[in-house]
Amino acid sequence: MTKELNCDHHLVSLPWSDYELLDSGENMKLERFGAIVVARPETQALWKKQKPELWDTAHATFAFREKKGEWDMQKSVPESWELSWKNLRFSARLTGFKHTGIFPEQAPSWEWMQEKVSKLEKPSVLNLFGYTGIASLAAAEAGATVTHVDASKQSLDWAHANARLSGLGEDKIRWILDDALAFVKREIRRGASYDGIILDPPAFGRGAKGEVWKIEEDFLNFLEALKELLSPKPGSFFLVNGYAAGYASRSFAQAVENVFDTTDGESGELHIKESSSDRVIPAGIYVRFVR
């Protein structure tokens, strides 16, 4: 019998030494990544800016012109620079898609995952759509052997470099350049099993060999496949995040409940709190549970 998730359980990412949301409003957000301050579009920020004077401190501002995005540089920014979260180290960059390679709203999930990993004996964790790999680093640092899968060689190389910055041994993370669903199907045929599964699927994407991913068509079948890979032993965990899909957290939650027959967890929005006020920016959704 399916056990319902605790829905509308929102997670709030607080500032840490190398990251803070300085201000937001008027469809923009102002953030500090280490010593670099950037201003980026944010459709959720429908309110007014509280500290307009702070926006002059930005090193770079991302703007869309004629349906194309680019960074306007106000100050010099290195090609990449190092940041840290707890014991982990990784690099940030200004990318052509307005991102920096760091998603601060995920910090509560990194903490949750490390706690779950620490309670398991020699756990194996699968991270799908792994991007720059901070979730993989967090799991490996907590004691897991991680399989990190991404269809982009550039992202995979970035994640691998982050693992080296964090001083994680080559035996801790297995790096796989592949389409996520194709890899999962092969793992099922091999009889593989994982004690933790993490995924952050895009709304649309292409695999390493041109495979097409559409979340509205593929998500439910993907969950069915992952059910076969998740270990049945107590303490095994599952975490799915949604950033660009535009779906409500309850939509993800009900899909997970529909597939997994034993769930003890929660779902909701991922928020980032401003450093000088109680305002938050809704930055994504999540569903997670433990066996």
Secondary structure per residue as TSV (DSSP state, phi and psi in degrees):
chain	resnum	aa	ss	phi	psi
A	1	M	-	360.0	131.5
A	2	T	-	-71.5	134.4
A	3	K	-	-99.9	125.7
A	4	E	-	-69.3	144.3
A	5	L	-	-76.5	155.2
A	6	N	B	-79.7	99.7
A	7	C	-	-84.1	164.9
A	8	D	S	59.0	35.6
A	9	H	-	-99.5	94.1
A	10	H	-	-83.3	141.4
A	11	L	E	-107.2	136.2
A	12	V	E	-117.0	121.9
A	13	S	E	-87.2	120.8
A	14	L	-	-92.8	159.4
A	15	P	-	-60.5	148.2
A	16	W	B	-131.8	-179.8
A	17	S	T	-56.4	-35.4
A	18	D	T	-106.5	10.7
A	19	Y	E	-152.0	138.0
A	20	E	E	-156.3	145.0
A	21	L	E	-87.1	105.5
A	22	L	E	-76.4	-40.0
A	23	D	E	-166.1	166.4
A	24	S	E	-158.0	162.4
A	25	G	E	143.3	160.0
A	26	E	T	56.4	41.0
A	27	N	T	66.6	28.0
A	28	M	E	-139.7	160.2
A	29	K	E	-136.4	144.3
A	30	L	E	-115.2	119.9
A	31	E	E	-130.0	149.8
A	32	R	E	-110.8	119.0
A	33	F	E	-108.8	98.8
A	34	G	T	65.9	-124.5
A	35	A	T	-91.9	-2.1
A	36	I	E	-103.0	129.2
A	37	V	E	-108.1	129.0
A	38	V	E	-129.0	147.6
A	39	A	E	-113.2	128.0
A	40	R	E	-134.3	153.3
A	41	P	E	-62.2	144.5
A	42	E	-	-149.6	102.1
A	43	T	T	-66.0	-21.1
A	44	Q	T	-75.4	-19.7
A	45	A	-	-83.7	78.6
A	46	L	-	-84.9	-5.5
A	47	W	S	-93.6	-178.5
A	48	K	-	-85.2	152.0
A	49	K	-	-67.0	139.5
A	50	Q	S	-90.8	-29.8
A	51	K	-	-129.6	73.9
A	52	P	G	-58.9	-28.4
A	53	E	G	-65.4	-25.0
A	54	L	G	-70.0	-24.4
A	55	W	G	-68.8	-19.5
A	56	D	G	-71.6	-12.1
A	57	T	G	-84.5	-5.2
A	58	A	-	-63.1	134.9
A	59	H	S	-77.6	-33.1
A	60	A	E	-151.7	146.5
A	61	T	E	-126.8	130.2
A	62	F	E	-92.3	131.5
A	63	A	E	-137.6	148.3
A	64	F	E	-100.3	129.5
A	65	R	E	-134.9	124.3
A	66	E	T	52.0	46.9
A	67	K	T	64.7	15.1
A	68	K	E	-125.1	135.6
A	69	G	E	-98.6	147.1
A	70	E	E	-156.6	159.4
A	71	W	E	-92.5	129.8
A	72	D	E	-95.5	119.6
A	73	M	E	-92.8	118.7
A	74	Q	S	-94.1	-27.2
A	75	K	S	-141.0	166.8
A	76	S	-	-68.9	133.3
A	77	V	-	-128.2	128.6
A	78	P	-	-65.4	160.1
A	79	E	S	-59.1	-36.9
A	80	S	-	-151.3	156.0
A	81	W	E	-147.9	152.7
A	82	E	E	-87.5	143.2
A	83	L	E	-131.0	169.6
A	84	S	E	-139.7	154.4
A	85	W	E	-139.2	114.0
A	86	K	T	52.8	-122.8
A	87	N	T	-89.2	-1.7
A	88	L	E	-91.5	146.0
A	89	R	E	-126.2	143.5
A	90	F	E	-159.4	167.4
A	91	S	E	-109.5	148.9
A	92	A	E	-111.1	152.0
A	93	R	-	-146.2	156.5
A	94	L	-	-89.5	112.3
A	95	T	-	-99.6	165.7
A	96	G	T	-72.4	-4.8
A	97	F	T	-108.9	21.8
A	98	K	S	76.1	-7.3
A	99	H	-	-85.4	166.4
A	100	T	-	-115.9	0.4
A	101	G	S	88.0	-4.1
A	102	I	-	-120.6	131.7
A	103	F	-	-119.0	90.6
A	104	P	G	-60.7	-26.2
A	105	E	G	-62.8	-14.3
A	106	Q	G	-83.8	-8.1
A	107	A	H	-54.0	-43.7
A	108	P	H	-61.3	-33.1
A	109	S	H	-70.9	-36.3
A	110	W	H	-61.4	-42.2
A	111	E	H	-65.0	-45.5
A	112	W	H	-60.1	-44.0
A	113	M	H	-65.7	-41.6
A	114	Q	H	-63.1	-38.1
A	115	E	H	-63.2	-44.0
A	116	K	H	-67.1	-41.0
A	117	V	H	-61.8	-41.5
A	118	S	H	-64.8	-18.5
A	119	K	T	-93.0	-4.6
A	120	L	S	-103.8	152.2
A	121	E	S	-92.7	117.9
A	122	K	S	47.4	57.2
A	123	P	-	-73.6	149.3
A	124	S	E	-112.4	134.8
A	125	V	E	-126.8	136.7
A	126	L	E	-109.6	123.4
A	127	N	E	-114.8	111.6
A	128	L	E	-103.1	145.5
A	129	F	S	55.5	49.5
A	130	G	-	-73.2	-15.7
A	131	Y	T	50.1	-125.4
A	132	T	T	-85.2	-0.2
A	133	G	-	85.3	15.0
A	134	I	H	-65.3	-35.5
A	135	A	H	-62.8	-38.1
A	136	S	H	-64.7	-41.6
A	137	L	H	-63.4	-42.9
A	138	A	H	-62.4	-43.0
A	139	A	H	-67.3	-42.8
A	140	A	H	-65.9	-40.2
A	141	E	H	-65.5	-28.2
A	142	A	T	-83.1	-8.1
A	143	G	T	122.8	3.2
A	144	A	-	-89.1	154.1
A	145	T	E	-94.0	123.6
A	146	V	E	-113.0	139.3
A	147	T	E	-109.8	116.2
A	148	H	E	-108.0	121.7
A	149	V	E	-120.5	129.8
A	150	D	E	-151.6	147.0
A	151	A	S	-87.1	-6.1
A	152	S	-	-103.5	121.5
A	153	K	H	-65.2	-36.8
A	154	Q	H	-61.2	-45.4
A	155	S	H	-65.7	-40.2
A	156	L	H	-63.4	-42.1
A	157	D	H	-64.7	-39.0
A	158	W	H	-63.4	-46.4
A	159	A	H	-62.2	-41.7
A	160	H	H	-62.9	-41.7
A	161	A	H	-63.4	-37.3
A	162	N	H	-63.4	-38.2
A	163	A	H	-62.8	-39.7
A	164	R	H	-66.7	-39.8
A	165	L	H	-60.4	-35.1
A	166	S	T	-82.4	-3.2
A	167	G	T	72.6	25.6
A	168	L	-	-86.0	132.1
A	169	G	-	-63.8	154.4
A	170	E	T	-62.7	-21.2
A	171	D	T	-82.6	-4.1
A	172	K	T	-86.5	-30.4
A	173	I	E	-131.7	130.2
A	174	R	E	-98.8	125.5
A	175	W	E	-100.5	122.0
A	176	I	E	-123.4	117.7
A	177	L	E	-91.5	103.4
A	178	D	S	-167.4	162.4
A	179	D	-	-69.3	133.3
A	180	A	H	-60.2	-48.4
A	181	L	H	-67.1	-39.7
A	182	A	H	-61.7	-41.4
A	183	F	H	-65.1	-43.8
A	184	V	H	-60.5	-43.4
A	185	K	H	-62.0	-38.7
A	186	R	H	-67.8	-39.4
A	187	E	H	-63.7	-36.7
A	188	I	H	-62.9	-44.1
A	189	R	H	-64.0	-30.8
A	190	R	H	-79.0	-9.7
A	191	G	T	77.9	25.6
A	192	A	-	-72.6	159.9
A	193	S	-	-148.3	142.0
A	194	Y	B	-127.0	142.4
A	195	D	S	-82.7	-15.1
A	196	G	E	-149.6	139.2
A	197	I	E	-129.6	130.0
A	198	I	E	-124.7	136.6
A	199	L	E	-149.9	147.9
A	200	D	-	-135.5	73.3
A	201	P	-	-72.7	140.9
A	202	P	-	-77.4	168.7
A	203	A	S	-69.7	-36.5
A	204	F	E	-146.0	141.9
A	205	G	E	-164.4	170.0
A	206	R	E	-125.4	140.6
A	207	G	-	-78.4	178.7
A	208	A	T	-61.9	-24.7
A	209	K	T	-113.5	24.6
A	210	G	S	87.5	6.1
A	211	E	-	-60.2	141.2
A	212	V	E	-99.6	131.0
A	213	W	E	-113.1	123.8
A	214	K	E	-126.0	117.9
A	215	I	H	-61.7	-34.5
A	216	E	H	-69.8	-21.2
A	217	E	H	-101.4	-29.6
A	218	D	H	-108.6	-16.4
A	219	F	H	-62.7	-48.0
A	220	L	H	-64.9	-43.8
A	221	N	H	-63.9	-34.1
A	222	F	H	-65.2	-43.7
A	223	L	H	-60.8	-40.5
A	224	E	H	-59.7	-41.2
A	225	A	H	-67.8	-40.6
A	226	L	H	-66.9	-28.7
A	227	K	H	-58.0	-34.3
A	228	E	H	-74.1	-21.8
A	229	L	H	-92.1	-22.4
A	230	L	B	-77.7	126.2
A	231	S	-	-60.1	141.4
A	232	P	-	-81.0	-6.1
A	233	K	S	-70.9	147.3
A	234	P	T	-56.3	138.5
A	235	G	T	98.2	-15.7
A	236	S	-	-64.0	147.5
A	237	F	E	-134.9	160.9
A	238	F	E	-138.8	134.6
A	239	L	E	-141.4	121.8
A	240	V	E	-123.2	133.2
A	241	N	E	-113.3	152.8
A	242	G	E	-131.2	124.4
A	243	Y	S	-112.6	-56.7
A	244	A	S	-103.3	1.7
A	245	A	S	-73.7	-26.8
A	246	G	-	80.8	12.9
A	247	Y	-	-93.6	156.1
A	248	A	-	-75.8	151.9
A	249	S	H	-61.3	-33.1
A	250	R	H	-67.3	-28.5
A	251	S	H	-64.1	-45.6
A	252	F	H	-63.5	-42.5
A	253	A	H	-61.8	-44.2
A	254	Q	H	-70.5	-29.4
A	255	A	H	-66.8	-43.0
A	256	V	H	-65.3	-43.6
A	257	E	H	-61.2	-33.5
A	258	N	H	-67.0	-26.8
A	259	V	H	-102.2	-47.0
A	260	F	-	-93.0	127.0
A	261	D	S	-86.6	-13.7
A	262	T	-	-130.5	105.1
A	263	T	-	-128.8	136.5
A	264	D	-	-136.6	89.7
A	265	G	E	-166.1	-156.2
A	266	E	E	-149.8	168.3
A	267	S	E	-147.4	160.1
A	268	G	E	167.2	-159.5
A	269	E	E	-95.6	155.4
A	270	L	E	-103.8	121.5
A	271	H	E	-114.9	150.4
A	272	I	E	-116.1	125.0
A	273	K	E	-89.4	137.1
A	274	E	B	-66.1	147.2
A	275	S	T	-73.4	-22.4
A	276	S	T	-118.8	14.0
A	277	S	S	-154.4	177.8
A	278	D	S	-91.3	2.0
A	279	R	-	-70.5	149.3
A	280	V	E	-130.7	155.0
A	281	I	E	-106.2	120.1
A	282	P	E	-66.5	122.8
A	283	A	E	-124.5	6.3
A	284	G	E	160.8	-176.4
A	285	I	E	-133.2	165.0
A	286	Y	E	-152.8	158.2
A	287	V	E	-138.6	135.7
A	288	R	E	-148.2	149.1
A	289	F	E	-154.6	163.8
A	290	V	E	-124.6	140.3
A	291	R	-	-61.6	360.0
